[in-house]
Amino acid sequence: MACFIQMEDFENAIRLKKEIEQLLEERHLLRKTIFLFMKGALDFSMGEQESGAEKMLAAISVFETLESMELAAFYRGMYESFM
């Protein structure tokens, strides 16, 4: 999904987003958190900066709450690249 966002291929990013939503189960918390971040990145890139930033920061907050500081730092760096 990230490659579609970077290429501004939003049609394929949205299609992939819908497919991923159907595949994720509740027990896949890491995947769901990363996906939350990517949904935020897509929203942000499509002009919905406020909701996109909120989703990305929410994902980072999950990593920080669970004391996964390397993941938090990685995604904070990605977040900052959007700002």
C-alpha positions in Angstrom: 0.0 0.0 0.0 2.9 2.4 0.8 4.2 2.1 -2.7 0.8 3.1 -4.2 0.6 6.1 -1.8 4.1 7.2 -2.8 3.3 6.9 -6.5 0.0 8.8 -5.8 -1.9 5.8 -7.3 -4.8 6.3 -4.9 -7.2 4.1 -6.9 -5.0 1.0 -6.3 -4.2 2.1 -2.7 -8.0 2.2 -1.9 -8.6 -1.1 -3.6 -5.8 -2.8 -1.6 -7.1 -1.1 1.6 -10.5 -2.8 1.1 -8.9 -6.2 0.4 -6.7 -5.9 3.5 -9.6 -4.9 5.7 -11.4 -8.1 4.8 -8.3 -10.3 5.6 -7.3 -8.9 9.0 -8.5 -10.7 12.1 -8.7 -9.3 15.6 -5.8 -11.4 16.8 -3.4 -9.7 14.3 -2.8 -6.6 16.4 0.6 -5.7 14.9 -0.8 -6.0 11.4 -3.9 -4.0 12.3 -1.8 -1.2 13.9 0.5 -1.0 10.9 -2.6 -1.0 8.7 -4.1 1.9 10.8 -0.9 3.9 10.1 -1.1 3.1 6.4 -4.8 4.1 6.2 -3.8 7.4 7.8 -1.0 7.9 5.3 -3.4 7.3 2.5 -6.0 9.8 4.0 -3.2 12.3 4.5 -1.9 11.9 0.9 -5.4 12.3 -0.5 -5.9 15.7 1.2 -7.5 14.6 4.4 -4.6 15.8 6.5 -6.4 16.0 9.9 -7.9 12.5 9.9 -4.8 11.0 8.3 -2.5 12.5 11.0 -4.8 11.3 13.7 -4.7 7.7 12.5 -0.9 7.8 12.1 -0.5 9.2 15.6 -2.9 6.7 17.0 -0.9 3.8 15.6 2.4 5.3 17.0 0.6 5.7 20.4 -0.3 2.0 20.3 3.4 1.1 19.8 4.5 3.4 22.6 1.9 2.1 25.0 3.0 -1.5 24.3 6.6 -0.3 24.8 7.6 -1.2 21.2 9.9 1.8 21.0 11.7 0.7 17.8 8.4 0.4 15.9 7.2 3.7 17.4 10.4 5.4 16.3 10.2 3.9 12.8 6.6 5.0 12.2 7.2 8.4 13.8 10.0 8.9 11.2 7.5 8.0 8.5 4.9 10.3 10.0 7.4 13.1 10.1 8.1 12.6 6.4 4.5 13.5 5.7 4.7 16.7 7.7 
